[in-house]
Amino acid sequence: DEAFPQCRMSIPPMKNWKRQMWLDQTGLPWVMPSPNMPTLDTATVYPGMCLLEGTNISEGRGTTRPFEIFGAPFIEAERLCRELNASKLPGVFFRENYFQPTFHKHVGELCHGVFVHAEGPFYDHDEFKPWRLQALAFKAIRRLYPDYPLWRDFPYEYVFDKLAIDVING
């Protein structure tokens, strides 16, 4: 509108849909917008878990559940899950997980980490806060592994003069 005032734009109304609805409440099928977004559960956690891209921790790329799992070879999965579940973050449960990425960070290495369950009986759309989830995860990792170089220092996509976490987090 402001950038292209000569363009006429209209937004057609949608039937059988309300703004507060989530996709799983519409009856519509999930269509993958990316190979790294295979499920609605992935999309649910992504707004927080995408911050892992700014770290040296694997965000699960190269697995079948990217962003729903995260970890690294040095992490003690049970200990990290215990720490995260103790936070009693509404709408989520953390289960220990072990995975071996086929590409990206820690490719071919056994990563110990967390599976983020933000669905099922613990999940409530109104309670779950994905950014808060990742902030707590960073805090737990830093508390348990204070000497680990958490922040990625190699270029992130097209930005070469800033830390990746600063670019992603705005």
BAFI-3210 file (N, C-alpha, C; in Angstrom, 3 decimals, decimal comma, padded with zeros to 6 digits):
// residues 170
n [1|2|3|4|5|6|7|8|9|10|11|12|13|14|15|16|17|18|19|20|21|22|23|24|25|26|27|28|29|30|31|32|33|34|35|36|37|38|39|40|41|42|43|44|45|46|47|48|49|50|51|52|53|54|55|56|57|58|59|60|61|62|63|64|65|66|67|68|69|70|71|72|73|74|75|76|77|78|79|80|81|82|83|84|85|86|87|88|89|90|91|92|93|94|95|96|97|98|99|100|101|102|103|104|105|106|107|108|109|110|111|112|113|114|115|116|117|118|119|120|121|122|123|124|125|126|127|128|129|130|131|132|133|134|135|136|137|138|139|140|141|142|143|144|145|146|147|148|149|150|151|152|153|154|155|156|157|158|159|160|161|162|163|164|165|166|167|168|169|170]
n.u [000,825|001,808|004,345|003,808|001,704|000,112|-000,829|-003,624|-005,049|-006,716|-008,216|-009,542|-012,363|-012,283|-013,928|-015,469|-013,431|-011,547|-009,576|-008,212|-007,895|-005,971|-004,039|-004,526|-007,077|-008,671|-009,193|-007,859|-005,268|-001,793|000,788|004,030|006,108|008,781|011,658|012,714|010,613|008,691|006,299|003,263|003,759|006,468|006,334|005,022|006,870|008,948|009,104|010,555|012,583|014,073|016,063|018,195|019,713|021,570|023,530|026,050|024,868|023,121|020,196|018,718|018,611|018,973|017,791|014,716|013,075|013,542|014,143|012,301|013,850|016,947|020,471|023,825|027,068|028,304|026,371|024,532|021,839|019,682|020,121|019,857|017,171|015,873|016,478|015,162|012,460|011,964|011,508|008,858|007,495|004,618|002,573|004,424|006,673|009,743|011,787|014,419|016,707|018,390|020,366|021,606|022,777|022,434|023,378|024,635|025,184|027,317|027,373|027,082|027,860|027,006|024,479|023,405|020,509|017,462|014,007|011,405|008,259|005,510|002,798|-000,152|-001,325|-000,094|-000,153|-001,239|-002,543|-002,872|-001,253|001,392|004,595|006,829|009,218|009,953|010,431|012,847|014,543|014,691|015,909|018,441|019,378|019,485|021,383|023,617|023,934|024,471|026,663|028,899|031,306|031,078|031,255|028,674|027,493|027,318|030,015|030,611|029,791|026,371|024,100|023,654|024,840|027,729|029,056|028,049|027,085|025,402|023,229|022,401|021,432|019,311|017,652|016,964]
n.v [-001,180|001,371|001,262|000,684|002,535|002,661|000,151|-001,995|-003,709|-006,493|-008,437|-011,502|-012,680|-015,397|-018,511|-020,371|-020,075|-018,684|-016,101|-016,838|-019,546|-022,553|-024,489|-027,258|-027,183|-026,625|-028,662|-028,840|-030,173|-030,688|-029,067|-029,296|-026,523|-026,428|-028,597|-028,852|-028,520|-030,607|-031,313|-030,248|-030,062|-029,415|-026,833|-025,592|-025,455|-024,110|-021,133|-020,521|-022,437|-021,984|-020,270|-021,830|-022,058|-020,091|-021,047|-023,420|-025,775|-028,634|-028,273|-030,331|-030,582|-032,600|-034,802|-036,608|-035,025|-032,096|-029,191|-029,988|-031,541|-031,225|-030,960|-032,054|-033,646|-033,581|-033,170|-034,154|-035,906|-036,788|-035,249|-032,599|-032,657|-033,094|-030,689|-028,856|-029,741|-029,218|-026,532|-026,255|-025,216|-024,087|-026,178|-027,884|-030,691|-032,282|-034,761|-037,104|-037,617|-039,136|-038,714|-038,772|-036,568|-036,340|-034,359|-030,983|-029,336|-031,171|-033,442|-036,885|-037,505|-038,822|-037,276|-036,098|-035,234|-033,404|-034,062|-032,112|-032,026|-030,659|-031,104|-033,153|-034,424|-032,536|-030,182|-026,920|-024,576|-021,903|-021,606|-022,382|-021,104|-020,582|-019,009|-018,449|-021,033|-021,641|-019,702|-020,560|-023,023|-022,234|-020,959|-023,141|-024,786|-023,117|-022,923|-025,603|-026,199|-024,190|-023,472|-024,104|-023,100|-021,554|-019,727|-019,447|-018,730|-018,573|-017,539|-016,645|-017,541|-014,961|-012,926|-011,564|-010,024|-010,035|-011,718|-014,811|-015,361|-012,815|-011,819|-013,591|-013,312|-010,732]
n.w [000,000|000,951|-000,229|-002,895|-004,127|-006,409|-006,863|-006,642|-004,036|-002,728|-000,192|-000,065|001,784|004,152|004,461|007,093|008,982|011,648|013,060|015,426|015,174|014,861|012,536|012,916|013,846|011,761|009,966|007,627|005,472|006,345|004,644|003,632|004,005|003,687|003,431|005,951|007,625|008,386|009,764|011,437|014,141|014,105|013,005|015,081|017,208|016,001|015,980|018,319|018,463|016,179|016,862|017,554|015,297|015,470|017,081|018,256|018,700|017,550|015,669|014,847|012,102|009,214|010,194|010,785|012,304|012,465|014,468|016,390|017,855|019,616|020,215|021,143|020,878|023,452|025,396|028,286|028,078|029,792|032,077|031,084|030,221|032,668|033,958|032,224|032,347|035,009|035,017|034,514|032,306|030,717|028,635|027,398|027,186|027,944|026,556|026,796|024,099|021,329|018,509|015,098|012,976|009,407|007,845|008,122|011,302|013,474|011,850|011,245|013,837|017,059|018,658|021,780|023,393|023,402|022,951|022,031|023,191|022,210|021,999|022,145|025,359|027,028|025,743|024,988|022,961|023,715|025,922|025,333|024,693|022,377|022,031|024,633|025,508|024,110|025,183|027,848|027,391|026,400|028,700|030,490|029,210|029,303|032,087|032,784|031,173|031,279|030,006|027,360|023,969|023,062|021,152|017,701|015,577|012,918|009,536|008,950|006,708|004,591|006,002|007,250|009,095|011,669|014,704|014,353|016,080|016,805|014,400|013,811|016,061|015,894]
ca.u [000,000|002,674|005,458|003,275|000,357|-000,661|-001,375|-004,858|-004,979|-007,896|-008,049|-010,850|-012,704|-012,217|-015,112|-015,238|-012,131|-011,440|-008,181|-007,615|-007,783|-004,713|-004,272|-005,116|-008,487|-009,393|-009,473|-007,043|-004,054|-000,493|001,616|005,378|006,627|010,223|012,064|013,017|009,367|007,888|005,038|002,682|004,483|007,696|005,957|004,606|008,051|009,931|009,349|011,583|013,691|014,904|017,218|019,308|020,550|022,618|024,387|026,815|024,024|022,336|018,751|018,084|018,643|019,578|017,004|013,309|012,329|014,280|013,588|011,632|014,937|018,200|021,489|025,230|027,738|028,736|025,232|023,964|020,423|018,800|020,346|019,263|015,710|015,458|016,579|014,109|011,143|011,824|011,026|007,398|007,004|003,298|002,321|005,531|007,373|011,040|012,185|015,776|016,715|019,711|020,205|022,826|022,426|023,046|024,043|024,649|026,010|027,607|027,045|027,662|028,166|025,851|024,113|022,578|019,745|016,091|012,868|010,439|006,876|004,572|001,532|-000,731|-002,009|000,543|-000,128|-002,352|-002,148|-002,849|-000,223|002,730|005,361|008,042|010,430|010,274|011,010|014,252|015,289|014,957|016,877|019,756|019,748|019,855|022,648|024,679|024,135|025,069|027,914|029,282|032,475|030,799|031,062|027,300|027,114|027,949|030,835|030,826|028,739|024,988|023,502|024,249|025,346|029,080|029,677|027,344|026,842|024,164|022,137|021,923|020,660|018,073|016,810|016,603]
ca.v [000,000|002,539|001,102|000,655|003,102|002,465|-001,211|-002,231|-004,989|-006,885|-009,684|-012,165|-013,266|-016,855|-019,129|-021,421|-019,844|-017,549|-015,719|-017,545|-020,977|-023,144|-025,368|-028,533|-026,957|-026,296|-029,840|-028,779|-030,992|-030,017|-029,064|-028,886|-025,335|-026,605|-029,944|-028,795|-028,246|-031,737|-031,529|-029,118|-029,976|-028,667|-025,424|-025,083|-025,131|-023,360|-019,731|-020,444|-023,345|-021,481|-019,592|-022,780|-021,832|-019,158|-021,695|-024,593|-026,920|-029,086|-028,074|-031,524|-030,679|-033,866|-035,855|-036,531|-034,124|-030,865|-028,185|-030,652|-032,122|-030,487|-031,579|-032,034|-034,830|-033,443|-032,960|-035,265|-035,739|-036,932|-034,095|-031,415|-032,805|-032,888|-029,237|-028,171|-030,098|-028,567|-025,159|-026,340|-024,359|-024,590|-026,640|-028,608|-031,695|-032,581|-036,160|-037,298|-038,083|-039,355|-038,676|-038,603|-035,796|-036,756|-033,169|-029,775|-029,384|-032,477|-034,490|-038,184|-037,706|-039,104|-036,131|-036,376|-034,009|-033,254|-034,037|-031,157|-032,456|-029,540|-031,589|-034,175|-034,027|-031,410|-029,019|-025,981|-023,492|-020,604|-021,600|-022,643|-019,926|-021,164|-018,217|-018,680|-022,374|-021,608|-018,901|-021,456|-024,032|-021,581|-020,736|-024,437|-025,212|-022,258|-023,281|-026,933|-026,245|-022,774|-023,226|-024,465|-021,925|-021,707|-018,905|-019,735|-017,595|-018,616|-016,762|-017,121|-017,250|-013,870|-011,901|-011,967|-009,116|-010,083|-013,050|-015,375|-015,232|-011,438|-011,675|-014,366|-012,792|-009,349]
ca.w [000,000|000,999|-001,160|-004,250|-004,010|-007,638|-006,877|-005,923|-003,355|-001,979|000,549|-000,040|003,095|004,235|005,064|008,096|009,610|012,556|013,261|016,555|014,867|014,427|011,394|013,333|014,172|010,534|009,155|006,413|005,557|006,473|003,448|004,053|003,334|003,581|003,862|007,374|008,332|007,931|010,468|012,157|015,414|013,821|012,854|016,391|018,029|015,212|016,339|019,350|018,182|015,084|017,452|017,591|014,123|015,865|018,077|017,846|019,048|016,403|015,727|014,298|010,628|008,847|010,847|010,379|013,196|012,751|015,382|017,513|018,638|019,590|021,048|020,740|021,422|024,851|026,305|029,044|027,739|030,951|032,962|030,470|030,284|034,063|034,178|031,469|032,890|036,318|034,800|034,435|031,230|030,310|027,283|026,771|027,965|027,342|026,679|026,289|022,723|020,749|017,053|014,327|011,774|008,138|007,318|008,953|012,513|014,089|010,889|011,503|015,255|017,905|019,496|022,951|023,569|023,870|022,042|022,559|022,964|022,356|021,470|023,011|026,594|027,720|024,860|024,945|022,050|024,386|026,967|024,819|024,254|021,807|022,275|026,054|025,534|023,703|026,165|028,985|026,949|026,399|030,098|031,060|028,597|029,840|033,485|032,857|030,399|031,208|029,162|025,970|023,100|022,585|020,010|016,409|015,157|011,475|008,860|008,896|005,412|003,825|006,914|007,618|010,065|012,944|015,203|013,816|017,053|016,751|013,157|013,930|017,135|015,565]
c.u [000,874|003,794|004,999|001,856|-000,507|-001,280|-002,672|-004,792|-006,296|-007,610|-009,411|-011,138|-012,622|-013,474|-014,657|-013,881|-012,213|-009,968|-007,504|-007,429|-006,351|-005,032|-004,945|-006,583|-009,332|-009,825|-008,687|-005,795|-002,806|000,246|002,979|005,828|008,129|010,548|012,382|011,797|008,374|006,515|004,521|003,362|005,785|007,383|005,576|005,811|009,031|010,141|010,355|012,814|014,572|016,121|018,424|020,222|021,702|023,601|025,212|026,094|023,253|020,856|018,007|017,987|019,398|018,955|015,570|012,489|013,105|013,457|012,761|012,660|016,137|019,192|022,877|025,906|028,072|027,593|024,852|022,441|019,499|018,908|019,693|017,738|015,172|015,441|015,433|012,717|010,904|011,317|009,504|006,809|005,672|003,282|003,415|006,126|008,650|011,422|013,589|015,729|018,160|019,530|021,551|022,473|023,148|023,671|023,932|025,501|026,116|027,236|027,804|028,016|026,878|025,624|023,186|021,784|018,324|015,121|011,839|009,035|005,964|003,255|000,958|-001,313|-001,362|000,377|-001,413|-001,882|-001,994|-001,738|001,190|003,380|006,704|009,309|010,887|010,930|012,501|015,091|015,643|015,979|018,287|020,262|020,209|021,190|023,807|024,969|024,864|026,446|028,452|030,461|032,243|030,598|029,701|027,030|027,968|028,750|031,193|029,633|027,388|024,372|024,237|024,848|026,699|029,689|028,980|027,248|025,475|022,990|021,563|021,054|019,297|017,109|016,427|017,262]
c.v [001,250|002,464|001,175|001,209|002,889|001,066|-001,279|-003,628|-005,253|-008,233|-010,348|-012,747|-014,793|-017,361|-020,180|-021,291|-018,612|-017,313|-016,517|-019,044|-021,346|-024,139|-026,679|-028,400|-026,689|-027,504|-029,862|-029,640|-030,128|-030,156|-028,512|-027,626|-025,432|-028,046|-029,997|-028,418|-029,356|-031,888|-030,232|-028,952|-029,194|-027,176|-024,796|-024,659|-024,204|-021,902|-019,536|-021,239|-022,877|-020,735|-020,519|-022,619|-020,883|-019,727|-022,814|-025,887|-027,324|-028,833|-029,228|-031,550|-031,955|-035,039|-035,721|-035,571|-032,842|-029,903|-028,778|-031,330|-031,203|-031,170|-031,425|-033,243|-034,756|-033,372|-034,262|-035,103|-035,792|-035,714|-032,836|-031,491|-032,563|-031,384|-028,500|-028,486|-029,466|-027,134|-025,089|-025,354|-024,906|-025,076|-027,443|-029,616|-032,046|-034,028|-036,304|-037,971|-038,201|-039,443|-038,439|-037,861|-036,310|-035,578|-032,053|-029,987|-030,803|-033,652|-035,778|-038,480|-038,027|-037,900|-036,610|-035,100|-034,220|-033,378|-033,145|-031,638|-031,273|-029,918|-032,584|-033,614|-032,835|-030,113|-028,203|-024,802|-022,157|-020,491|-021,678|-021,389|-020,403|-020,341|-018,406|-020,054|-022,320|-020,769|-019,752|-022,529|-023,440|-021,386|-022,040|-024,924|-024,399|-022,622|-024,627|-027,014|-024,821|-022,489|-023,566|-023,201|-022,014|-020,966|-019,211|-018,523|-017,647|-017,975|-017,459|-016,625|-016,108|-012,766|-012,358|-011,134|-009,091|-011,526|-013,537|-015,191|-013,815|-011,202|-012,364|-013,756|-011,333|-008,352]
c.w [000,000|-000,026|-002,612|-004,263|-005,251|-007,721|-006,090|-005,319|-002,654|-001,331|000,612|001,341|003,033|004,923|006,069|008,788|010,501|012,847|014,375|016,297|014,470|013,317|011,804|013,746|012,922|009,723|007,855|006,569|005,717|005,145|003,853|003,300|003,076|003,956|005,358|008,212|007,981|008,586|011,081|013,519|015,245|013,735|014,188|017,226|017,320|015,641|017,478|018,973|017,034|015,621|017,575|016,393|014,437|016,866|017,445|018,229|017,793|016,652|015,077|012,787|010,279|009,585|010,341|011,225|013,503|013,603|016,520|018,406|018,573|020,509|020,478|021,393|022,911|025,863|027,013|028,949|028,950|031,871|032,392|030,509|031,686|034,378|033,484|032,009|034,258|036,184|034,737|033,422|030,729|028,855|026,632|027,744|027,213|027,623|026,120|024,926|022,240|019,242|016,387|013,036|010,523|007,397|008,354|010,218|013,068|013,164|011,227|012,944|016,014|018,819|020,605|023,186|023,987|022,703|022,719|022,201|023,262|021,696|022,465|024,287|027,305|026,951|024,910|024,093|022,765|025,426|026,425|024,249|023,701|022,043|023,717|026,226|025,190|024,654|027,384|028,621|026,926|027,831|030,748|030,505|029,162|031,299|033,612|032,195|030,211|030,275|027,692|025,142|022,391|021,282|018,793|015,959|013,674|010,780|008,838|007,602|004,723|004,703|007,460|008,742|011,426|013,395|014,692|014,781|017,039|015,501|013,322|014,944|016,922|016,457]
res [d|e|a|f|p|q|c|r|m|s|i|p|p|m|k|n|w|k|r|q|m|w|l|d|q|t|g|l|p|w|v|m|p|s|p|n|m|p|t|l|d|t|a|t|v|y|p|g|m|c|l|l|e|g|t|n|i|s|e|g|r|g|t|t|r|p|f|e|i|f|g|a|p|f|i|e|a|e|r|l|c|r|e|l|n|a|s|k|l|p|g|v|f|f|r|e|n|y|f|q|p|t|f|h|k|h|v|g|e|l|c|h|g|v|f|v|h|a|e|g|p|f|y|d|h|d|e|f|k|p|w|r|l|q|a|l|a|f|k|a|i|r|r|l|y|p|d|y|p|l|w|r|d|f|p|y|e|y|v|f|d|k|l|a|i|d|v|i|n|g]
***
